[in-house]
Amino acid sequence: MSLRDKHLAQRIYLLLGGLFITSLVVSNLIFQKFFYWHPFEVEIFGSKLFEISVGILPYPITFLITDLISEIYGKKRANDIVVVGIFASLFSLLIIYTASSVPATSWSYVNDTLFNKVFGNTTIAVFASMLTYLFAQFIDIQIYHFWKRVTKGKHLWLRNNFSTWFSQFIDTLTIVSLLCFFGIIDWENFAGLLVSGFLFKVIVALLDTPFLYLGVYLFRKRFNLKVNEEIDLL
């Protein structure tokens, strides 16, 4: 690979990293709002199917990006992005904590009460969920590369979905548990939210598979990569 192509690959890697970090941080900031999507009138454990946190919307993007980075750049580069995401989350928590510590003016559109209501639980919940997120992402990467070795780089759909489903179940289970533990939602909604959240992520994982195929195809075509070949960055 030419030096010019390596520089291009490096820039694309940084762009993917930026999208990953943005999706991660935003999902941790907006998670307290819940929305509904009722394609079917089904109730599970007393809760309607797909009544879930808006934080789930950008979160699956992080798994798509780590799968794409794993496929093209390798396991180490995917793990590097996850670690950077953790530091970005910690830094965002520091900013939120600082902002909540300073008093609002009398004419401020957002007063202290409103600010703390929206972001007050963020510091505790995000800090607790970061360990879960770190664990889930590393599991996703490990399982992805396990299936990549077993299939010798073939059957992209298999490793994409199997790695995401397993890691997302662990993530959903822990996140819903934390939301209940910190009193953000009632325990009576635990089972329904767990099933809804996991099924939603399964559907999203299936839907994002064509995008992963497209991304891998474009990378391989642009950089003349063979099946199972990875880009070695500078």
C-alpha positions in Angstrom: 0.0 0.0 0.0 1.3 3.4 -1.0 2.1 6.1 1.6 -0.8 8.2 0.1 -3.2 5.3 0.7 -2.0 4.9 4.2 -2.7 8.5 5.0 -6.2 8.2 3.5 -6.8 5.1 5.6 -5.6 7.0 8.7 -8.0 9.9 8.0 -10.9 7.5 7.5 -10.0 5.7 10.8 -10.1 9.0 12.6 -13.5 9.9 11.0 -14.9 6.6 12.1 -13.5 7.2 15.6 -15.1 10.6 15.7 -18.5 9.1 14.8 -18.1 6.4 17.4 -17.2 8.8 20.2 -20.1 11.2 19.3 -22.6 8.4 19.3 -21.4 7.1 22.6 -21.3 10.4 24.4 -24.7 11.5 23.1 -26.4 8.2 24.0 -25.2 8.7 27.6 -26.6 12.3 27.7 -30.1 11.6 26.3 -30.9 8.3 27.9 -33.5 9.6 30.4 -36.1 10.3 27.7 -38.2 7.3 26.6 -40.1 6.9 23.4 -42.5 4.3 21.9 -42.6 2.5 18.6 -45.7 0.2 18.3 -45.6 -1.7 15.0 -47.5 -4.4 16.8 -49.9 -4.2 19.7 -48.0 -6.6 21.9 -47.4 -6.4 25.7 -44.4 -8.2 27.3 -44.4 -8.5 31.1 -47.0 -5.7 31.3 -45.1 -3.2 29.1 -45.9 -2.5 25.5 -43.3 -3.7 23.1 -40.6 -1.2 22.1 -41.1 1.5 24.8 -37.4 2.3 25.2 -34.9 4.9 25.9 -33.8 7.3 23.1 -30.3 6.6 24.2 -30.6 3.3 22.3 -30.9 5.1 19.0 -27.2 6.2 18.5 -25.8 3.3 20.6 -26.0 0.5 18.0 -23.9 2.7 15.7 -21.0 2.2 18.0 -21.1 -1.6 17.5 -21.4 -1.2 13.7 -18.3 1.1 13.7 -16.3 -1.3 15.9 -17.2 -4.2 13.6 -16.2 -2.2 10.6 -12.9 -1.2 12.2 -12.3 -4.8 13.4 -12.8 -6.1 9.8 -10.6 -3.5 8.1 -8.1 -2.3 10.7 -7.9 -5.2 13.0 -8.6 -6.1 16.7 -6.0 -3.7 18.2 -7.4 -0.6 16.4 -10.9 -1.5 17.4 -9.9 -1.8 21.1 -8.1 1.5 20.8 -11.3 3.2 19.7 -13.2 1.7 22.7 -10.6 3.0 25.2 -10.7 6.5 23.7 -14.5 6.4 23.9 -14.2 5.7 27.7 -11.9 8.7 28.2 -14.3 10.8 26.1 -17.2 9.8 28.4 -15.2 10.5 31.5 -14.3 14.0 30.2 -18.0 14.7 29.3 -18.9 13.7 32.9 -16.3 16.2 34.2 -17.8 18.9 32.1 -21.3 18.1 33.3 -20.2 18.0 36.9 -18.5 21.4 36.6 -21.5 22.9 34.9 -23.9 21.7 37.6 -21.6 23.0 40.3 -21.8 26.7 39.2 -25.0 28.6 40.1 -27.3 29.8 37.4 -28.2 33.4 37.0 -31.7 34.6 37.9 -32.4 35.3 34.1 -30.9 32.0 32.9 -33.3 30.1 30.5 -32.3 26.9 32.2 -32.1 27.2 36.0 -30.3 24.9 38.4 -33.4 22.8 39.1 -34.1 22.0 35.5 -30.4 21.4 34.6 -30.0 19.0 37.5 -33.2 17.2 36.6 -32.0 16.5 33.1 -28.3 15.9 33.8 -28.4 15.1 37.6 -28.6 11.3 37.1 -26.2 11.4 34.2 -23.0 11.5 36.2 -23.9 8.5 38.4 -25.6 6.4 35.7 -23.0 7.0 33.0 -20.1 6.3 35.3 -21.7 3.0 36.3 -22.7 2.1 32.7 -19.2 2.8 31.4 -17.9 -0.4 32.9 -20.8 -2.3 31.3 -20.2 -0.6 28.0 -16.4 -1.3 28.1 -17.1 -5.0 28.9 -19.8 -5.3 26.2 -17.6 -3.7 23.5 -14.6 -5.8 24.3 -16.8 -8.9 24.3 -18.2 -7.8 20.9 -14.7 -7.4 19.5 -13.5 -10.8 20.9 -16.4 -12.7 19.6 -16.2 -10.9 16.2 -12.5 -12.0 15.8 -13.2 -15.5 17.0 -15.8 -16.0 14.2 -13.5 -14.2 11.8 -10.7 -16.8 12.5 -13.1 -19.7 12.4 -14.7 -18.7 9.1 -11.3 -17.5 7.7 -12.7 -14.1 6.9 -15.9 -15.4 5.2 -19.5 -15.1 6.3 -19.4 -11.5 7.4 -23.1 -11.5 8.4 -22.5 -14.3 10.9 -19.8 -12.6 13.0 -21.5 -9.2 12.7 -24.8 -10.4 14.1 -23.5 -13.1 16.6 -21.0 -10.7 18.2 -23.5 -7.8 18.4 -26.4 -9.9 19.8 -24.5 -11.4 22.6 -22.7 -8.2 23.7 -25.9 -6.2 23.3 -27.8 -8.5 25.6 -25.2 -8.1 28.3 -25.3 -4.3 27.8 -29.1 -4.1 27.8 -29.4 -6.3 30.9 -26.9 -4.2 32.9 -28.1 -0.8 31.7 -31.8 -1.6 32.6 -30.7 -2.9 35.9 -28.8 0.3 36.6 -31.8 2.5 35.6 -33.9 0.6 38.0 -31.3 0.6 40.8 -30.8 4.4 40.7 -34.6 4.9 40.7 -34.8 6.3 37.2 -37.4 3.7 36.2 -39.5 1.3 38.4 -38.5 -2.3 38.8 -41.9 -3.3 37.6 -40.8 -2.2 34.1 -37.5 -4.1 34.2 -38.5 -7.3 32.3 -40.5 -5.4 29.6 -37.7 -2.9 29.0 -35.1 -5.7 28.9 -37.0 -7.7 26.3 -37.9 -4.6 24.2 -34.4 -3.1 24.3 -32.7 -6.4 23.3 -35.2 -7.1 20.5 -34.9 -3.6 19.2 -31.1 -4.0 19.1 -31.4 -7.4 17.3 -33.5 -5.8 14.7 -31.1 -2.9 14.3 -28.2 -5.3 14.0 -29.9 -7.2 11.2 -30.7 -3.9 9.5 -27.1 -2.6 9.7 -25.6 -5.8 8.2 -26.0 -4.5 4.6 -24.3 -1.2 5.6 -21.4 -3.3 7.0 -21.2 -5.2 3.8 -21.2 -2.0 1.8 -18.5 -0.4 4.0 -16.3 -3.5 3.7 -16.8 -3.6 0.0 -15.8 0.0 -0.5 -12.7 -0.4 1.7 -11.6 -3.5 -0.2 -12.2 -1.9 -3.6 -10.4 1.3 -2.7 -7.4 -0.2 -1.0 -7.3 -3.5 -3.0 -7.7 -5.7 0.1 -8.2 -9.4 -0.1 -10.6 -11.3 2.1 -9.4 -11.3 5.7 -6.7 -8.8 4.9 -6.3 -5.8 7.2 -4.9 -2.3 6.8 -1.7 -1.7 8.8 -1.8 1.9 9.8 1.2 4.2 10.2 
